[in-house]
Structures are given as C-alpha cells and as structure tokens.
Amino acid sequence: MEKRARLYIFDGGVFEMAAYEDDSDDDGGTHVWLELYDRGGDRRQADAEGF
C-alpha cells in the first residue's frame, strides 16, 4: 500500500513524500522517497530511498 503526503512550503514550492511496502524482495522493508519541486514544477532534489 502506498501513502503520500504533500506539503506546500513558504516559497511556493512543493515537498512530496511517499512510502510504500515493497514485496519484491525478502527484506520486508518499507521504502520512502522524497521529492522537492519548485514553483514551476521542476524537480530540485533527486529521490532518496529509505529503510
């Protein structure tokens, strides 16, 4: 199941975070990625995969 949260930050950009369960491997972990967009919709930060 995927869950997303979106936060509008002070300069008009958008910070988006999503987490999902990954059943494709045996670690049973939850993966998280983060994206940061500017006001024009351009992504400003590469995805970061988590735990």
MORA-V474774 format. One line per field, one symbol per residue. phi: phi as a letter, one per 30 degrees, with the letter a starting at -180 (. if undefined). psi: psi as a letter, one per 40 degrees, with the letter a starting at -180 (. if undefined). burial: I if it has 16 or more other C-alpha atoms within 10 Angstrom, else O. Layout:
phi = ???
psi = ???
burial = ???
This chain:
phi = .cbbbbbdcedjdbcbbbbadccdbcdidccbbbbbcdddjddcbddbccc
psi = hhhihhhhideeihhhiiiihheeaeeeihihihihiadeehhehiihib.
burial = OOOOOOOOOOOOIIIOIOIOOOOOOOOOOOOIIIIIIOOOOOOOOOOOOOO
